[in-house]
Amino acid sequence: MYVATTRAAFWLGCSGYWWGEGGSSRLGPSPFLTEVRTSGAASISVWADEPEADTENPLLATVEAAEWPRTPAGRRYEAIREAAAMVEAADTAEDLDALGQADRALVTAWQRDADLLLAERAQRRTDHGTQVALPARLSVSSLVSLARDPAELARQVRRPMPRPPARQARRGTAFHQWLEQRYGQQLLIDDSDLFGADDDATGSAGDGDLAELRAHFERSEWADRWPQAVEVPFETLIGDRLIRGRIDAVFKGKPDGFDVVDWKTGSPPRNEAERHAVSVQLAAYRLAWAALADVPVAAVRAAFHYVRHNQTVRPADLLDEAGLAAMIEQVPVAD
């Protein structure tokens, strides 16, 4: 409900039902729907009365029917054909004067929506995209998106939408929970681990998969080292933007430096462009830890450890503060 109300562009429709297909008991309205109704901020089109106690579920009283053999057009073919005929008939009408006030308002809204969709399609087909200002506060994952695909980041900034659940999320969550127990800490989960594009989407989160990841980790160079800090939240200023993020683990390096490590349960990048994009994450982590520990940036190394492959990658060409600022400042600040 939170996602629905915060992501709606300009209108939110809420609905519910008394009867479901799974039994004879009335379901009743959702508490969220009741709250919307009593808030005074919503326009109530219809609110169905509560059925009597002995009312039979109408869905159970109806016998499902199907055509055989199955028609390629599907069961709703006649309804779709009828709707198309209505559209064609309406298209030949001279004006909307014959409609009532409510119907005219509805048709006007349809026309507005259609015009907006057509205008958006036409804009995307041209070479001139909509200018989107980058917010003054950014997450590290937004920096990676900026390096990987600025157009996609612009679409997310223009209209934020929740990401679909990723299958690799279960694997990353399970592995980080195990690390949480191993290190005796909490909150070893970050959004880049749950939804990282570099993770292999074909992996599962079964016990066998987790056992394999644990076995690989115990054979890695990090198994015998104890972190100085884990799940380190930070906010740091790069250029004129405030960057926020969370570092998976920090180890004491030799002789006096530090190793900042981000755990990855997927596969390493497959091309140079993707390697450059994800390295932005390490560049930000390195700058953030240098500021937190009050040490020179040169004293901080940063690495991805790809657990499944038992491979630690330490990019040698990480952007410094000036390089990250230049990448960010190519986009105007949001008002």
JOLIN-V939856 format. One record per pair of residues at least 24 apart in sequence whose C-alpha atoms are under 10 Angstrom apart, sorted by the first residue. I is the first residue (numbers start at 1). GAP is how many residues later the second one is. D is the distance in whole Angstrom. If there is no record, write none. Layout:
i=[I & I]
gap=[GAP & GAP]
d=[D & D]
This chain:
i=[1 & 1 & 2 & 3 & 3 & 4 & 4 & 6 & 6 & 7 & 7 & 7 & 7 & 8 & 8 & 8 & 9 & 9 & 12 & 13 & 13 & 13 & 14 & 14 & 15 & 15 & 15 & 16 & 16 & 17 & 17 & 18 & 18 & 18 & 18 & 18 & 19 & 19 & 19 & 19 & 19 & 19 & 20 & 20 & 20 & 20 & 21 & 21 & 21 & 21 & 22 & 22 & 22 & 23 & 23 & 23 & 24 & 24 & 24 & 24 & 24 & 24 & 24 & 25 & 25 & 25 & 25 & 25 & 26 & 26 & 26 & 26 & 26 & 26 & 26 & 129 & 130 & 130 & 130 & 131 & 131 & 131 & 132 & 132 & 132 & 132 & 132 & 132 & 132 & 133 & 133 & 133 & 133 & 133 & 133 & 133 & 134 & 134 & 134 & 134 & 134 & 134 & 134 & 134 & 134 & 134 & 135 & 135 & 135 & 135 & 135 & 135 & 135 & 136 & 136 & 136 & 136 & 136 & 136 & 136 & 136 & 137 & 137 & 137 & 137 & 137 & 137 & 137 & 137 & 137 & 138 & 138 & 138 & 138 & 138 & 138 & 138 & 139 & 139 & 139 & 139 & 139 & 139 & 139 & 140 & 140 & 140 & 140 & 140 & 140 & 140 & 140 & 140 & 140 & 140 & 140 & 141 & 141 & 141 & 141 & 141 & 141 & 141 & 141 & 141 & 141 & 142 & 142 & 142 & 143 & 143 & 143 & 143 & 143 & 143 & 143 & 143 & 143 & 144 & 144 & 144 & 144 & 144 & 144 & 144 & 144 & 144 & 144 & 145 & 145 & 145 & 145 & 146 & 146 & 146 & 146 & 146 & 147 & 147 & 147 & 147 & 147 & 147 & 147 & 147 & 147 & 147 & 147 & 148 & 148 & 148 & 148 & 148 & 148 & 148 & 149 & 150 & 163 & 164 & 165 & 165 & 166 & 166 & 166 & 166 & 166 & 166 & 166 & 167 & 167 & 167 & 167 & 167 & 167 & 167 & 167 & 167 & 168 & 168 & 168 & 168 & 168 & 168 & 168 & 168 & 168 & 168 & 168 & 168 & 168 & 168 & 169 & 169 & 169 & 169 & 169 & 169 & 169 & 169 & 169 & 169 & 170 & 170 & 170 & 170 & 170 & 170 & 171 & 171 & 171 & 171 & 171 & 171 & 171 & 171 & 171 & 171 & 171 & 171 & 171 & 172 & 172 & 172 & 172 & 172 & 172 & 172 & 172 & 172 & 172 & 172 & 173 & 173 & 173 & 174 & 174 & 174 & 174 & 174 & 174 & 175 & 175 & 175 & 175 & 175 & 175 & 175 & 175 & 175 & 175 & 175 & 176 & 176 & 176 & 176 & 178 & 178 & 178 & 179 & 179 & 180 & 180 & 183 & 183 & 183 & 183 & 185 & 185 & 185 & 186 & 186 & 187 & 187 & 187 & 187 & 188 & 188 & 188 & 188 & 188 & 188 & 188 & 188 & 189 & 189 & 189 & 189 & 189 & 190 & 190 & 190 & 190 & 190 & 191 & 191 & 192 & 192 & 192 & 192 & 192 & 192 & 193 & 193 & 193 & 193 & 193 & 193 & 194 & 196 & 196 & 196 & 196 & 197 & 197 & 197 & 197 & 197 & 198 & 198 & 198 & 198 & 198 & 198 & 198 & 198 & 198 & 198 & 199 & 199 & 199 & 199 & 199 & 199 & 199 & 200 & 200 & 200 & 200 & 201 & 201 & 202 & 203 & 203 & 209 & 210 & 210 & 212 & 212 & 213 & 213 & 213 & 213 & 213 & 213 & 214 & 214 & 215 & 215 & 215 & 216 & 216 & 216 & 216 & 216 & 216 & 217 & 217 & 217 & 217 & 217 & 217 & 217 & 218 & 218 & 219 & 219 & 220 & 220 & 220 & 220 & 220 & 220 & 220 & 221 & 221 & 221 & 221 & 222 & 222 & 222 & 222 & 222 & 225 & 225 & 226 & 226 & 226 & 227 & 227 & 227 & 227 & 227 & 228 & 228 & 228 & 228 & 229 & 230 & 230 & 231 & 232 & 232 & 232 & 232 & 233 & 233 & 234 & 234 & 234 & 234 & 234 & 235 & 235 & 235 & 236 & 236 & 236 & 236 & 236 & 236 & 236 & 237 & 237 & 237 & 237 & 237 & 238 & 238 & 238 & 238 & 238 & 238 & 238 & 238 & 238 & 238 & 238 & 238 & 239 & 239 & 239 & 239 & 239 & 239 & 239 & 239 & 239 & 240 & 240 & 240 & 240 & 241 & 241 & 241 & 241 & 243 & 243 & 244 & 244 & 244 & 245 & 245 & 245 & 245 & 246 & 246 & 247 & 247 & 247 & 247 & 247 & 247 & 247 & 248 & 250 & 250 & 250 & 250 & 251 & 251 & 252 & 253 & 253 & 253 & 254 & 255 & 256 & 256 & 256 & 257 & 257 & 257 & 257 & 257 & 257 & 257 & 257 & 258 & 258 & 258 & 258 & 258 & 258 & 258 & 258 & 258 & 258 & 258 & 259 & 259 & 259 & 259 & 259 & 259 & 259 & 259 & 260 & 260 & 260 & 260 & 260 & 260 & 260 & 260 & 260 & 260 & 261 & 261 & 261 & 261 & 261 & 261 & 261 & 261 & 261 & 261 & 262 & 262 & 262 & 262 & 262 & 262 & 263 & 263 & 263 & 263 & 263 & 263 & 264 & 264 & 264 & 264 & 264 & 264 & 264 & 264 & 265 & 265 & 265 & 265 & 265 & 265 & 266 & 266 & 266 & 266 & 266 & 267 & 267 & 267 & 267 & 267 & 268 & 268 & 268 & 268 & 268 & 268 & 268 & 268 & 275 & 276 & 276 & 276 & 276 & 278 & 279 & 279 & 279 & 279 & 279 & 279 & 279 & 279 & 279 & 280 & 280 & 280 & 280 & 280 & 280 & 281 & 281 & 282 & 282 & 282 & 282 & 283 & 283 & 283 & 283 & 283 & 283 & 283 & 283 & 284 & 284 & 284 & 284 & 284 & 286 & 286 & 286 & 286 & 287 & 287 & 287 & 287 & 297]
gap=[31 & 32 & 30 & 158 & 159 & 157 & 158 & 154 & 155 & 152 & 153 & 154 & 155 & 151 & 152 & 153 & 150 & 151 & 30 & 29 & 30 & 31 & 28 & 30 & 30 & 31 & 32 & 31 & 32 & 30 & 31 & 30 & 31 & 32 & 33 & 39 & 32 & 37 & 38 & 39 & 40 & 41 & 37 & 38 & 39 & 40 & 36 & 37 & 38 & 39 & 35 & 37 & 38 & 34 & 36 & 37 & 30 & 31 & 32 & 33 & 34 & 35 & 36 & 28 & 29 & 30 & 31 & 32 & 24 & 25 & 26 & 27 & 29 & 30 & 31 & 25 & 24 & 25 & 28 & 27 & 200 & 201 & 24 & 25 & 26 & 199 & 200 & 201 & 202 & 24 & 25 & 198 & 199 & 200 & 201 & 202 & 24 & 107 & 194 & 195 & 196 & 197 & 198 & 199 & 200 & 201 & 106 & 107 & 196 & 197 & 198 & 199 & 200 & 104 & 105 & 106 & 107 & 196 & 197 & 198 & 199 & 98 & 100 & 103 & 104 & 105 & 106 & 107 & 196 & 197 & 97 & 103 & 104 & 105 & 106 & 107 & 190 & 96 & 103 & 104 & 105 & 106 & 107 & 142 & 52 & 95 & 103 & 104 & 105 & 106 & 140 & 141 & 142 & 143 & 144 & 145 & 50 & 51 & 54 & 55 & 102 & 103 & 104 & 137 & 139 & 140 & 101 & 102 & 139 & 100 & 134 & 135 & 137 & 138 & 141 & 181 & 184 & 185 & 48 & 130 & 132 & 133 & 134 & 135 & 136 & 137 & 138 & 140 & 132 & 133 & 135 & 136 & 131 & 134 & 181 & 182 & 185 & 126 & 127 & 129 & 130 & 131 & 132 & 133 & 134 & 177 & 180 & 181 & 125 & 126 & 127 & 128 & 129 & 130 & 132 & 128 & 181 & 32 & 31 & 29 & 30 & 28 & 29 & 30 & 31 & 33 & 35 & 36 & 27 & 28 & 32 & 33 & 34 & 35 & 36 & 37 & 38 & 25 & 26 & 27 & 28 & 29 & 31 & 32 & 33 & 34 & 35 & 36 & 37 & 97 & 98 & 24 & 25 & 26 & 27 & 30 & 32 & 34 & 35 & 36 & 96 & 24 & 33 & 34 & 35 & 36 & 40 & 28 & 29 & 30 & 32 & 33 & 34 & 35 & 36 & 38 & 39 & 42 & 94 & 95 & 24 & 27 & 31 & 32 & 33 & 38 & 41 & 91 & 92 & 93 & 94 & 32 & 37 & 92 & 31 & 32 & 33 & 35 & 36 & 39 & 30 & 34 & 35 & 36 & 38 & 39 & 42 & 88 & 89 & 90 & 132 & 72 & 87 & 88 & 89 & 32 & 35 & 36 & 35 & 38 & 50 & 51 & 43 & 44 & 46 & 47 & 44 & 45 & 46 & 44 & 45 & 43 & 44 & 45 & 61 & 42 & 43 & 44 & 58 & 59 & 60 & 61 & 75 & 42 & 57 & 58 & 59 & 74 & 41 & 55 & 56 & 57 & 58 & 54 & 55 & 53 & 54 & 70 & 71 & 72 & 89 & 55 & 69 & 70 & 71 & 72 & 73 & 71 & 68 & 69 & 70 & 82 & 69 & 70 & 72 & 77 & 81 & 66 & 67 & 68 & 69 & 70 & 71 & 72 & 76 & 77 & 80 & 65 & 66 & 67 & 68 & 69 & 70 & 107 & 65 & 66 & 67 & 68 & 65 & 66 & 64 & 62 & 63 & 99 & 55 & 98 & 95 & 96 & 52 & 93 & 94 & 95 & 96 & 97 & 93 & 94 & 92 & 93 & 95 & 90 & 91 & 92 & 93 & 94 & 95 & 88 & 89 & 90 & 91 & 92 & 93 & 94 & 89 & 92 & 88 & 91 & 85 & 86 & 87 & 89 & 90 & 91 & 92 & 84 & 89 & 90 & 91 & 29 & 39 & 83 & 88 & 90 & 26 & 27 & 24 & 25 & 26 & 24 & 25 & 32 & 33 & 34 & 24 & 25 & 30 & 31 & 31 & 30 & 31 & 31 & 53 & 56 & 57 & 60 & 55 & 56 & 51 & 54 & 55 & 57 & 58 & 53 & 56 & 57 & 48 & 49 & 51 & 52 & 53 & 55 & 56 & 50 & 51 & 54 & 84 & 88 & 46 & 49 & 50 & 82 & 83 & 84 & 85 & 86 & 87 & 88 & 90 & 91 & 82 & 83 & 84 & 85 & 86 & 87 & 88 & 89 & 90 & 85 & 88 & 89 & 93 & 84 & 87 & 88 & 92 & 41 & 45 & 40 & 41 & 44 & 36 & 39 & 40 & 43 & 39 & 42 & 34 & 35 & 37 & 38 & 39 & 41 & 42 & 37 & 39 & 50 & 51 & 52 & 49 & 50 & 48 & 46 & 47 & 48 & 45 & 44 & 39 & 43 & 44 & 33 & 38 & 39 & 40 & 41 & 42 & 43 & 44 & 28 & 31 & 32 & 35 & 37 & 39 & 40 & 41 & 42 & 43 & 44 & 27 & 30 & 40 & 41 & 42 & 43 & 44 & 55 & 25 & 26 & 29 & 30 & 40 & 41 & 42 & 43 & 44 & 54 & 24 & 25 & 40 & 41 & 42 & 43 & 44 & 51 & 52 & 53 & 40 & 41 & 42 & 43 & 44 & 50 & 40 & 41 & 42 & 43 & 44 & 49 & 40 & 41 & 42 & 43 & 44 & 45 & 47 & 48 & 40 & 41 & 42 & 43 & 44 & 45 & 39 & 40 & 41 & 42 & 43 & 39 & 40 & 41 & 42 & 44 & 36 & 37 & 38 & 40 & 41 & 43 & 44 & 45 & 40 & 39 & 41 & 42 & 43 & 26 & 24 & 25 & 34 & 35 & 36 & 37 & 38 & 39 & 40 & 38 & 39 & 40 & 43 & 44 & 47 & 37 & 38 & 32 & 33 & 36 & 37 & 32 & 34 & 35 & 36 & 37 & 38 & 40 & 41 & 34 & 35 & 36 & 37 & 40 & 32 & 33 & 34 & 35 & 32 & 33 & 34 & 37 & 24]
d=[7 & 9 & 10 & 9 & 7 & 10 & 9 & 9 & 9 & 8 & 7 & 6 & 8 & 9 & 10 & 9 & 8 & 10 & 9 & 9 & 10 & 10 & 9 & 9 & 10 & 9 & 9 & 9 & 9 & 10 & 8 & 8 & 9 & 8 & 8 & 9 & 9 & 10 & 6 & 8 & 7 & 9 & 8 & 9 & 7 & 9 & 8 & 9 & 6 & 7 & 10 & 9 & 8 & 8 & 9 & 8 & 10 & 9 & 7 & 5 & 9 & 9 & 8 & 9 & 10 & 9 & 9 & 8 & 9 & 8 & 10 & 9 & 9 & 9 & 8 & 10 & 9 & 9 & 9 & 9 & 9 & 9 & 10 & 7 & 7 & 8 & 8 & 9 & 8 & 8 & 9 & 7 & 5 & 6 & 5 & 8 & 9 & 9 & 8 & 9 & 10 & 6 & 6 & 5 & 5 & 9 & 8 & 9 & 9 & 9 & 6 & 5 & 8 & 7 & 5 & 6 & 9 & 9 & 6 & 6 & 9 & 9 & 9 & 9 & 6 & 5 & 6 & 8 & 10 & 9 & 10 & 7 & 6 & 5 & 6 & 9 & 10 & 9 & 8 & 6 & 5 & 6 & 9 & 10 & 9 & 10 & 6 & 6 & 6 & 8 & 8 & 6 & 9 & 10 & 7 & 8 & 8 & 7 & 10 & 9 & 10 & 9 & 8 & 9 & 9 & 7 & 9 & 10 & 9 & 9 & 8 & 9 & 7 & 7 & 9 & 9 & 9 & 8 & 10 & 10 & 9 & 5 & 6 & 8 & 6 & 6 & 10 & 10 & 7 & 9 & 9 & 10 & 8 & 9 & 8 & 8 & 10 & 9 & 9 & 8 & 5 & 8 & 9 & 7 & 10 & 10 & 8 & 9 & 7 & 7 & 9 & 8 & 5 & 8 & 10 & 9 & 10 & 8 & 9 & 9 & 8 & 7 & 6 & 9 & 10 & 10 & 7 & 10 & 9 & 9 & 10 & 9 & 6 & 7 & 7 & 7 & 8 & 9 & 7 & 7 & 8 & 10 & 7 & 7 & 5 & 7 & 6 & 7 & 7 & 8 & 8 & 7 & 4 & 6 & 9 & 9 & 9 & 9 & 9 & 8 & 10 & 8 & 9 & 7 & 5 & 9 & 10 & 10 & 10 & 10 & 7 & 6 & 4 & 8 & 10 & 8 & 7 & 9 & 7 & 9 & 9 & 9 & 10 & 10 & 8 & 9 & 10 & 9 & 8 & 6 & 8 & 9 & 10 & 10 & 7 & 9 & 9 & 10 & 7 & 10 & 9 & 9 & 6 & 9 & 7 & 7 & 10 & 9 & 10 & 8 & 10 & 9 & 9 & 10 & 9 & 9 & 10 & 8 & 9 & 10 & 9 & 10 & 8 & 8 & 10 & 9 & 9 & 7 & 8 & 9 & 8 & 9 & 7 & 10 & 9 & 7 & 6 & 9 & 9 & 9 & 7 & 9 & 10 & 8 & 9 & 10 & 8 & 10 & 9 & 9 & 7 & 9 & 8 & 10 & 9 & 10 & 10 & 10 & 10 & 9 & 10 & 10 & 9 & 8 & 7 & 8 & 9 & 10 & 9 & 10 & 9 & 10 & 9 & 10 & 9 & 10 & 9 & 8 & 9 & 6 & 6 & 7 & 6 & 9 & 8 & 10 & 8 & 7 & 6 & 4 & 6 & 8 & 9 & 10 & 8 & 5 & 6 & 9 & 8 & 10 & 9 & 9 & 8 & 10 & 10 & 10 & 9 & 8 & 8 & 10 & 6 & 6 & 9 & 9 & 8 & 9 & 9 & 9 & 10 & 10 & 6 & 6 & 8 & 6 & 10 & 9 & 9 & 6 & 8 & 9 & 7 & 10 & 10 & 9 & 10 & 8 & 9 & 10 & 8 & 10 & 6 & 8 & 9 & 10 & 9 & 9 & 9 & 9 & 10 & 9 & 10 & 10 & 8 & 9 & 9 & 7 & 9 & 5 & 7 & 9 & 10 & 10 & 6 & 10 & 9 & 10 & 10 & 10 & 10 & 10 & 10 & 10 & 9 & 10 & 9 & 10 & 9 & 7 & 8 & 10 & 8 & 7 & 10 & 10 & 9 & 10 & 8 & 6 & 9 & 8 & 9 & 10 & 9 & 10 & 9 & 9 & 9 & 9 & 9 & 10 & 6 & 8 & 10 & 7 & 6 & 9 & 8 & 10 & 8 & 8 & 10 & 8 & 5 & 8 & 10 & 8 & 7 & 8 & 9 & 8 & 9 & 8 & 8 & 9 & 8 & 8 & 9 & 9 & 10 & 9 & 9 & 9 & 8 & 9 & 8 & 10 & 10 & 9 & 10 & 6 & 9 & 9 & 8 & 10 & 9 & 10 & 10 & 9 & 10 & 10 & 10 & 9 & 8 & 8 & 10 & 9 & 10 & 7 & 9 & 10 & 8 & 9 & 9 & 8 & 5 & 6 & 8 & 9 & 9 & 9 & 9 & 9 & 10 & 10 & 6 & 5 & 6 & 8 & 9 & 10 & 9 & 6 & 5 & 6 & 7 & 10 & 7 & 7 & 8 & 10 & 7 & 6 & 5 & 6 & 9 & 10 & 9 & 10 & 9 & 6 & 5 & 6 & 7 & 9 & 10 & 9 & 8 & 6 & 5 & 6 & 9 & 10 & 9 & 6 & 5 & 6 & 7 & 9 & 7 & 6 & 5 & 6 & 8 & 10 & 10 & 10 & 8 & 6 & 5 & 6 & 9 & 10 & 10 & 7 & 8 & 7 & 8 & 7 & 9 & 8 & 7 & 10 & 9 & 9 & 7 & 10 & 8 & 9 & 10 & 9 & 9 & 9 & 9 & 9 & 10 & 9 & 9 & 9 & 10 & 9 & 7 & 10 & 9 & 6 & 8 & 7 & 7 & 10 & 10 & 8 & 10 & 9 & 10 & 9 & 9 & 7 & 9 & 9 & 9 & 5 & 6 & 7 & 8 & 10 & 8 & 9 & 8 & 9 & 8 & 8 & 9 & 10 & 9 & 10 & 10 & 8 & 7 & 10 & 9]
